[in-house]
């Protein structure tokens, strides 16, 4: 099951709150049990997909991480430890923008 379908199933069955913060918390808390490539593909979705919901989830996900007292390379490693970067340049750009705005 792809990430989009899995998250839709979980929100429809009230396993996960339908807010971007709820989905981000779910992805963060269950990270070791989920496919990191699917998480990266979901977080890298374009702004027009699901009316920008995935972009909001990406921002909320970035807010969950604490980068206090980390140098940039350590912070980016910590950020990328939770998912695998998608393959398309535009998706990678969106993910890195979320990290940069954090």
Number of C-alpha atoms within 10 A of each C-alpha: 7 11 18 16 10 11 20 14 13 15 16 12 10 10 13 19 17 15 14 18 19 17 25 23 18 17 21 18 11 10 15 11 8 15 14 20 16 18 22 22 22 21 29 26 22 16 13 10 10 11 10 12 19 23 23 19 22 25 22 20 25 20 16 14 14 12 16 7 8 11 9 11 9 12 17 15 10 15 20 16 12 20 22 17 22 21 12 10 11 13 19 18 14 19 24 17 13 19 19 11 9 15
